Amino acid sequence: MSIQLAESDFKILGCFPVISQLRPHLEQAKFVEQVRNQMKEGYQLAFLEVEK
């Protein structure tokens, strides 16, 4: 297992299923753009990756 920062659009979008459980009002189509805007203000999105 490793904790990583979601820095690519692919990794950010991969976090959407979990984030949407906590924030069901978010739209998947706008999620990456919203996270990118928040990152400009210092927001970081971390995730746990389980190695197979």
N, C-alpha and C positions, 0 to 999 in steps of 0.2 A: 504494500500500500504506500502511496505517496500523496502528499498534499501539494497541489500546484496552483498557480495563478492561471486563470482563463484569459489568455492574451490574444488568441486568434479568434476570428469570427466563428470558426468551426467549434472551438472549445466553449466559447460563450453560448452559442446556440445549444450545445450539448448539456448545458446547465439548466436550460429552460424547463424541462419536465419537473425538476425538483423545486425550482423557484416558483413555478406556477401553482404548486400545491400550497405554498405559503402566501402567494399573491395572485389569486385567481383572476383578478381584473386585468392582468397584463396580457398583451396580445403577442403571439409568437412572431408575427410579421414585423413588429416594431421593436422586438426585444434587443437585438444586437445594436441597433441604432441608439436605443435608450441607454444601454450599458456603456457604449462608447462615449456618449455625452456625459455620463456620470464619471467616467474615468478621467475626463478633462479636469474634474474637480477633486481628483485623488481617490475615487472609488476603486476598490480592487475586488474582483470576484474569484474566490478560491474554491477548489473542489477536491474531493478525495478520489483518487484513481486506484482501483484494485487491479493488480496485475493478474493475468490469467495463467 
